[in-house]
């Protein structure tokens, strides 16, 4: 595999991981009673239940949106995944607050 093809694969995988992370987070949040159709409503509820995580959520979601615009790079994808991680940790904790 040449360097160009290798780089295309790396970038594609990074983007795919962000898409999967947001999809999985939506599933976890839905199971916890959070609405998943309206980002702003989700963010508002997270800001109440998990105020220390809402900024991570907003930034990761913004990075996710850049994928649709075609302006996402590998480092931004990595940053988004790092911001999703504490959200997963919190929402998957046995004593996690529920929106509903």
Secondary structure, DSSP 8 states (H G I E B T S, - for coil): --HHHHHHHHHHHHHHHHHHHHHHHHHHHHHTT--SS-HHHHHHHHHHH-TTTHHHHHHHHHHHHHHHHT---HHHHHHHHHHHHHHHHHHTSTT-----
